Amino acid sequence: AVSSTSSTSTSISNAFRNSDMLMEIDANWIRSANDDAQESWTHNVGRDVAALDDMAGAYVNEPDPELENWEETFWGSNFQRLQEIKSAVDPDAFFECWQCVHA
């Protein structure tokens, strides 16, 4: 159903819309002394998985703050169109977040 909808009818990238699976990599810990090791592990595993053949796209509600090229990863070819919409409906940037569409 989702993949049969026009790619310009939604904001999500075609890579995510047409994917066969969604994988989430988490690290949970209690002691702050482990912060660096846990964050490093999470980013390294995420990077290694993303580098596998045919891995593309990402779910915008589970972002990696260090994700490179997040515009393409989250929004794909829709990003420019979404920027135009954002400029029209929120010219003062009232609704803003990290790795969101910015005007």
Order of alpha helices (4+ residues) and beta strands (2+ residues): alpha-alpha-alpha
